[in-house]
Amino acid sequence: MSAPGWCRKCLSPVAAEDPACRACGARHAVRHPELDTLSIAHIDCDAFYAAIEKRDDPSLEHKPVIVGGGRRGVVATCCYVARLYGVRSAMPMFKALKACPDAVVVRPRMSLYVAEGKRIREMMEAVTPLVEPLSIDEAFIDLSGTARLHGAPPALTLLRLQRAIRDSVGVTVSVGLSFNKFLAKTASELDKPNGFAAIGRAEAPDFLKALKVSAVFGVGPATARRLEADGLKTLADVLARPERELVARHGETGWRLLKLARGEDARPVNPDRERKSVSAETTFEDDIASKAVLKDRLWPLCLKIADRMKAQGVAGRVVTLKLKTGRFKSITRRRTLHDPAQLADTLFRQACAMLDAEPEGERYRLIGAGYSDLEPAAGDAGDLADPGALRRAAAERAMDAARARFGTSAVIKGRMLGRDGA
């Protein structure tokens, strides 16, 4: 027997015995026996950047669209039409265009995507204050205890929110509903795009046994290969192993997988979840071997990161340098600072020192940098063990004021902060 639910077209209740909605006749309903008791949701915008581009240019509606850099860049995201050709996020652009030569490539408009993501987040927060953003286009939300406020169970409130986002912002979102965050995020991948899926307590054990370890959020390709090589292809395989063996062979990953295989995830939806890092990177049109040129490309990234750090009022204790060679080998270097910092000058100097330690002659296609291990900013001197830090901090603040008054052209002068001067 079918379960009761809600009509996707008119949002009217649909009884278990009704094959179609009595109010509008539509046969597309969200049904689940536990629909009125589940309250943890994951909301994910569908191919968000590409959806915004198609919204703003209707001529792109039925075309394969890739949002990303030039020939040497990578795919930021792509629409579902492009995905039919095998195009995926983070794929090198030349591979994406080889797979889909007729794709329309659009340069990212990040400021617009951020603004529209903020609009969607505000719509979520109007429904419940328990919103935990994961990125600009996805978030967990907890609707526990909101039924009286909205006059509806969480499932219907989510359906209304899904429709409001589509009508107001012009993009679709997919919703996963369950009793914890892991299963909510897993559910949101089951019915895309513009989908709505639920995983209840009764079905969770059987559902999880069939889930591949590679489909578990947080398990990357390399980890999945290691697990599969050890015979752990599904969560049923994980459940069949003794706990002590899993932890001994796979450490924290083994322990986490076992808990998830049991359907256990006690993490609350936390609207105050602290951001762990602030970073930026750029991919070059052509590979670069000159470290002087790499440093010139690095400086604007450091300015961008420092601006974000200052706006958020945070400082970082760890500086990271990221490189990718022309052969697509990724290199990550880290340094812990004597004092937490937020300045472009400190980030640039530390990243340059790590870059200088790399072998000569290598060609790179990408460079990036960032601060991590963040905490509230208490000052702006950077490394207090450096006698020139205070002077350069004052100079950077003066540069910030100049850029605020005269525009980004003042950034050019700021490059001198990265050199040892008088």
TAPE-V351137 format. One record per residue. N is the residue number from 1. RES is the residue in one letter. PHI is phi as a letter, one per 40 degrees, with the letter a starting at -180 (none if undefined). PSI is psi in whole degrees, 0 to 359 (none if undefined). D_LAST is the distance of its C-alpha to the last C-alpha in Angstrom with 2 decimals. Layout:
N | RES | PHI | PSI | D_LAST
N | RES | PHI | PSI | D_LAST
This chain:
1 | M | none | 140 | 81.35
2 | S | c | 157 | 78.29
3 | A | c | 159 | 76.04
4 | P | c | 166 | 75.51
5 | G | a | 206 | 72.38
6 | W | b | 140 | 70.93
7 | C | c | 128 | 71.32
8 | R | c | 336 | 68.13
9 | K | c | 311 | 69.45
10 | C | b | 357 | 70.68
11 | L | g | 21 | 69.51
12 | S | c | 154 | 73.08
13 | P | c | 144 | 74.34
14 | V | b | 122 | 76.20
15 | A | c | 159 | 78.89
16 | A | c | 326 | 79.23
17 | E | c | 353 | 82.51
18 | D | c | 122 | 81.29
19 | P | c | 340 | 80.29
20 | A | a | 164 | 78.68
21 | C | c | 128 | 77.37
22 | R | c | 336 | 80.34
23 | A | c | 318 | 78.33
24 | C | b | 351 | 77.01
25 | G | g | 354 | 78.54
26 | A | c | 145 | 75.25
27 | R | b | 3 | 75.39
28 | H | c | 101 | 71.64
29 | A | b | 151 | 71.22
30 | V | c | 118 | 68.87
31 | R | b | 142 | 71.24
32 | H | a | 138 | 70.84
33 | P | c | 339 | 73.06
34 | E | b | 19 | 70.17
35 | L | d | 327 | 68.51
36 | D | c | 359 | 69.03
37 | T | b | 348 | 67.63
38 | L | c | 143 | 64.29
39 | S | a | 357 | 61.18
40 | I | b | 126 | 57.95
41 | A | b | 152 | 56.67
42 | H | b | 125 | 54.00
43 | I | b | 126 | 53.27
44 | D | b | 121 | 51.65
45 | C | c | 140 | 51.09
46 | D | c | 115 | 52.75
47 | A | f | 57 | 50.40
48 | F | d | 306 | 48.31
49 | Y | c | 314 | 45.89
50 | A | c | 324 | 48.75
51 | A | c | 321 | 51.07
52 | I | c | 318 | 48.76
53 | E | c | 320 | 48.60
54 | K | c | 325 | 52.39
55 | R | c | 317 | 52.86
56 | D | c | 344 | 50.86
57 | D | b | 90 | 52.50
58 | P | d | 339 | 56.18
59 | S | c | 344 | 56.64
60 | L | c | 357 | 54.80
61 | E | d | 312 | 57.25
62 | H | b | 11 | 59.25
63 | K | c | 153 | 56.67
64 | P | c | 122 | 54.52
65 | V | b | 131 | 51.01
66 | I | b | 127 | 47.85
67 | V | b | 120 | 44.63
68 | G | i | 190 | 41.67
69 | G | c | 196 | 39.23
70 | G | c | 201 | 40.12
71 | R | d | 328 | 41.94
72 | R | c | 2 | 39.25
73 | G | c | 196 | 38.86
74 | V | b | 164 | 40.98
75 | V | c | 120 | 43.63
76 | A | c | 314 | 42.37
77 | T | a | 169 | 46.01
78 | C | a | 159 | 49.23
79 | C | c | 173 | 52.48
80 | Y | c | 335 | 55.70
81 | V | c | 314 | 57.14
82 | A | c | 327 | 54.33
83 | R | c | 335 | 54.85
84 | L | c | 337 | 58.41
85 | Y | c | 359 | 57.03
86 | G | g | 7 | 55.02
87 | V | c | 138 | 51.62
88 | R | b | 157 | 49.56
89 | S | d | 145 | 46.20
90 | A | g | 2 | 43.34
91 | M | c | 138 | 45.39
92 | P | d | 140 | 43.54
93 | M | d | 323 | 44.23
94 | F | c | 327 | 45.99
95 | K | c | 321 | 48.41
96 | A | c | 318 | 49.06
97 | L | c | 334 | 49.89
98 | K | c | 321 | 52.08
99 | A | c | 326 | 53.99
100 | C | b | 77 | 54.19
101 | P | c | 340 | 53.71
102 | D | c | 7 | 54.96
103 | A | c | 147 | 52.38
104 | V | c | 120 | 50.45
105 | V | c | 126 | 46.73
106 | V | b | 131 | 44.79
107 | R | c | 139 | 41.03
108 | P | c | 143 | 40.13
109 | R | b | 77 | 39.68
110 | M | c | 321 | 38.01
111 | S | c | 323 | 37.53
112 | L | c | 316 | 41.29
113 | Y | c | 319 | 42.25
114 | V | c | 317 | 40.24
115 | A | c | 317 | 41.89
116 | E | c | 325 | 45.34
117 | G | c | 323 | 44.78
118 | K | c | 321 | 43.96
119 | R | c | 315 | 47.23
120 | I | c | 319 | 49.18
121 | R | c | 321 | 47.62
122 | E | c | 326 | 48.55
123 | M | c | 323 | 52.08
124 | M | c | 315 | 52.19
125 | E | c | 339 | 50.97
126 | A | c | 341 | 53.75
127 | V | c | 319 | 56.18
128 | T | a | 143 | 54.76
129 | P | c | 347 | 51.66
130 | L | c | 77 | 51.61
131 | V | b | 123 | 49.47
132 | E | b | 100 | 47.09
133 | P | c | 141 | 44.96
134 | L | b | 331 | 44.28
135 | S | a | 189 | 42.46
136 | I | c | 347 | 42.57
137 | D | b | 16 | 46.11
138 | E | a | 155 | 47.87
139 | A | a | 156 | 48.60
140 | F | c | 145 | 51.07
141 | I | b | 146 | 53.15
142 | D | b | 116 | 55.66
143 | L | b | 18 | 58.69
144 | S | d | 133 | 60.56
145 | G | g | 11 | 62.47
146 | T | c | 357 | 61.95
147 | A | d | 317 | 65.52
148 | R | c | 322 | 66.76
149 | L | c | 316 | 63.73
150 | H | c | 355 | 64.13
151 | G | g | 30 | 67.86
152 | A | a | 151 | 67.43
153 | P | c | 162 | 66.69
154 | P | d | 321 | 63.19
155 | A | c | 316 | 64.41
156 | L | c | 322 | 65.60
157 | T | c | 320 | 62.47
158 | L | c | 321 | 60.41
159 | L | c | 320 | 62.69
160 | R | c | 318 | 62.22
161 | L | c | 317 | 58.44
162 | Q | d | 316 | 58.54
163 | R | c | 320 | 60.55
164 | A | c | 320 | 58.37
165 | I | c | 316 | 55.21
166 | R | c | 315 | 57.08
167 | D | c | 324 | 58.45
168 | S | c | 315 | 55.31
169 | V | c | 334 | 52.47
170 | G | g | 20 | 54.55
171 | V | b | 160 | 53.76
172 | T | b | 155 | 55.81
173 | V | b | 153 | 55.02
174 | S | b | 142 | 56.81
175 | V | b | 133 | 57.81
176 | G | b | 131 | 58.59
177 | L | b | 132 | 60.51
178 | S | a | 201 | 61.37
179 | F | b | 0 | 61.33
180 | N | a | 171 | 57.90
181 | K | c | 318 | 54.55
182 | F | d | 312 | 55.10
183 | L | c | 329 | 58.44
184 | A | c | 315 | 57.29
185 | K | c | 320 | 54.53
186 | T | c | 318 | 57.02
187 | A | c | 325 | 59.54
188 | S | c | 343 | 57.16
189 | E | c | 353 | 57.07
190 | L | c | 337 | 60.88
191 | D | a | 83 | 61.57
192 | K | b | 151 | 59.00
193 | P | c | 173 | 58.32
194 | N | f | 41 | 59.43
195 | G | b | 171 | 61.07
196 | F | a | 115 | 62.20
197 | A | b | 148 | 63.15
198 | A | b | 145 | 64.07
199 | I | b | 116 | 64.49
200 | G | c | 174 | 66.72
201 | R | c | 321 | 67.42
202 | A | c | 322 | 70.77
203 | E | c | 346 | 69.55
204 | A | d | 313 | 66.19
205 | P | d | 313 | 67.53
206 | D | c | 321 | 69.23
207 | F | c | 315 | 66.43
208 | L | c | 326 | 63.81
209 | K | d | 326 | 65.92
210 | A | c | 351 | 65.78
211 | L | c | 132 | 62.05
212 | K | c | 145 | 60.08
213 | V | c | 330 | 57.18
214 | S | c | 343 | 55.02
215 | A | c | 357 | 55.75
216 | V | c | 129 | 54.41
217 | F | d | 130 | 51.19
218 | G | g | 349 | 48.32
219 | V | c | 106 | 50.04
220 | G | c | 174 | 48.05
221 | P | d | 317 | 49.58
222 | A | c | 316 | 48.56
223 | T | c | 319 | 49.95
224 | A | c | 320 | 53.07
225 | R | c | 319 | 53.70
226 | R | c | 317 | 53.48
227 | L | c | 316 | 55.85
228 | E | c | 324 | 58.28
229 | A | c | 336 | 58.33
230 | D | c | 10 | 59.48
231 | G | g | 10 | 62.26
232 | L | b | 83 | 60.62
233 | K | c | 329 | 61.08
234 | T | b | 168 | 62.18
235 | L | c | 339 | 61.95
236 | A | c | 322 | 65.59
237 | D | c | 322 | 64.50
238 | V | c | 315 | 61.97
239 | L | c | 333 | 64.70
240 | A | c | 347 | 66.96
241 | R | c | 144 | 64.62
242 | P | c | 142 | 64.68
243 | E | d | 317 | 61.73
244 | R | c | 321 | 60.94
245 | E | c | 318 | 60.84
246 | L | d | 314 | 58.55
247 | V | c | 321 | 56.00
248 | A | c | 323 | 56.29
249 | R | c | 330 | 55.78
250 | H | b | 7 | 53.30
251 | G | f | 222 | 51.70
252 | E | c | 326 | 50.42
253 | T | c | 316 | 51.24
254 | G | c | 318 | 54.87
255 | W | c | 317 | 55.17
256 | R | c | 316 | 53.71
257 | L | c | 321 | 56.01
258 | L | c | 317 | 59.02
259 | K | c | 317 | 58.37
260 | L | c | 324 | 57.91
261 | A | c | 332 | 61.04
262 | R | c | 359 | 62.90
263 | G | g | 19 | 61.56
264 | E | c | 122 | 59.54
265 | D | a | 99 | 56.29
266 | A | c | 4 | 55.75
267 | R | c | 128 | 52.31
268 | P | c | 159 | 52.48
269 | V | c | 116 | 51.09
270 | N | b | 103 | 47.91
271 | P | c | 344 | 46.36
272 | D | b | 21 | 43.45
273 | R | d | 124 | 42.52
274 | E | c | 140 | 38.83
275 | R | c | 135 | 36.74
276 | K | c | 339 | 35.55
277 | S | a | 161 | 32.62
278 | V | b | 123 | 30.58
279 | S | a | 168 | 29.87
280 | A | a | 155 | 29.79
281 | E | a | 164 | 30.44
282 | T | a | 143 | 31.10
283 | T | b | 135 | 33.59
284 | F | c | 153 | 33.00
285 | E | c | 324 | 35.63
286 | D | b | 148 | 35.27
287 | D | d | 144 | 34.07
288 | I | b | 129 | 30.51
289 | A | b | 331 | 29.70
290 | S | c | 122 | 26.20
291 | K | c | 331 | 23.62
292 | A | c | 318 | 20.99
293 | V | c | 321 | 23.48
294 | L | c | 321 | 24.28
295 | K | c | 324 | 20.70
296 | D | c | 325 | 20.81
297 | R | c | 333 | 24.04
298 | L | c | 322 | 22.77
299 | W | d | 312 | 19.97
300 | P | c | 327 | 22.58
301 | L | c | 319 | 24.67
302 | C | c | 321 | 21.99
303 | L | c | 315 | 21.65
304 | K | c | 315 | 25.45
305 | I | c | 315 | 25.79
306 | A | c | 321 | 23.27
307 | D | d | 317 | 25.17
308 | R | c | 319 | 28.38
309 | M | c | 314 | 27.11
310 | K | c | 321 | 26.02
311 | A | c | 326 | 29.31
312 | Q | c | 351 | 31.29
313 | G | g | 37 | 29.47
314 | V | b | 161 | 29.08
315 | A | b | 154 | 26.59
316 | G | b | 146 | 27.11
317 | R | c | 347 | 27.17
318 | V | b | 133 | 27.57
319 | V | b | 135 | 25.56
320 | T | b | 137 | 27.76
321 | L | b | 131 | 27.21
322 | K | b | 134 | 30.31
323 | L | b | 151 | 31.23
324 | K | b | 125 | 34.53
325 | T | c | 170 | 35.48
326 | G | c | 343 | 37.57
327 | R | c | 14 | 40.50
328 | F | g | 21 | 39.95
329 | K | c | 126 | 38.93
330 | S | c | 136 | 36.81
331 | I | b | 129 | 33.99
332 | T | b | 128 | 32.46
333 | R | b | 144 | 29.76
334 | R | b | 148 | 28.76
335 | R | b | 137 | 26.37
336 | T | c | 131 | 26.89
337 | L | c | 156 | 23.91
338 | H | c | 322 | 23.58
339 | D | b | 148 | 23.55
340 | P | c | 145 | 24.76
341 | A | b | 163 | 22.26
342 | Q | b | 1 | 22.65
343 | L | c | 148 | 19.23
344 | A | c | 322 | 18.73
345 | D | d | 313 | 15.32
346 | T | c | 314 | 17.18
347 | L | c | 316 | 20.08
348 | F | c | 314 | 18.23
349 | R | c | 316 | 16.37
350 | Q | c | 319 | 19.68
351 | A | c | 322 | 21.77
352 | C | c | 321 | 19.75
353 | A | c | 320 | 20.16
354 | M | c | 323 | 23.86
355 | L | c | 319 | 24.09
356 | D | c | 334 | 22.69
357 | A | c | 350 | 25.48
358 | E | c | 153 | 28.14
359 | P | d | 147 | 30.18
360 | E | c | 152 | 29.29
361 | G | g | 347 | 31.72
362 | E | c | 145 | 32.75
363 | R | b | 139 | 33.10
364 | Y | b | 145 | 32.44
365 | R | b | 348 | 34.08
366 | L | a | 144 | 32.28
367 | I | b | 145 | 29.05
368 | G | a | 165 | 28.59
369 | A | a | 166 | 26.66
370 | G | a | 163 | 27.37
371 | Y | b | 144 | 27.24
372 | S | a | 183 | 30.43
373 | D | f | 59 | 32.00
374 | L | c | 153 | 31.25
375 | E | a | 164 | 31.64
376 | P | d | 136 | 31.14
377 | A | c | 134 | 27.51
378 | A | b | 350 | 26.82
379 | G | a | 180 | 23.11
380 | D | b | 34 | 19.99
381 | A | c | 345 | 17.49
382 | G | g | 233 | 18.36
383 | D | c | 110 | 18.23
384 | L | c | 345 | 18.26
385 | A | c | 349 | 18.00
386 | D | c | 116 | 14.36
387 | P | c | 340 | 12.31
388 | G | c | 0 | 9.54
389 | A | c | 316 | 12.54
390 | L | c | 318 | 13.23
391 | R | c | 316 | 10.03
392 | R | c | 328 | 10.51
393 | A | c | 317 | 14.19
394 | A | c | 320 | 13.98
395 | A | c | 321 | 12.17
396 | E | c | 322 | 14.96
397 | R | c | 322 | 17.58
398 | A | c | 321 | 16.62
399 | M | c | 320 | 16.94
400 | D | d | 316 | 20.27
401 | A | c | 320 | 21.49
402 | A | c | 318 | 20.72
403 | R | c | 322 | 22.59
404 | A | c | 327 | 25.39
405 | R | c | 320 | 25.78
406 | F | b | 355 | 25.24
407 | G | h | 180 | 26.12
408 | T | c | 349 | 24.75
409 | S | c | 337 | 23.41
410 | A | c | 348 | 20.25
411 | V | c | 327 | 19.72
412 | I | d | 317 | 18.53
413 | K | c | 330 | 15.25
414 | G | c | 341 | 14.83
415 | R | d | 333 | 14.76
416 | M | c | 341 | 11.03
417 | L | c | 336 | 10.85
418 | G | c | 3 | 12.41
419 | R | b | 154 | 9.72
420 | D | c | 110 | 7.03
421 | G | b | 191 | 3.77
422 | A | c | none | 0.00
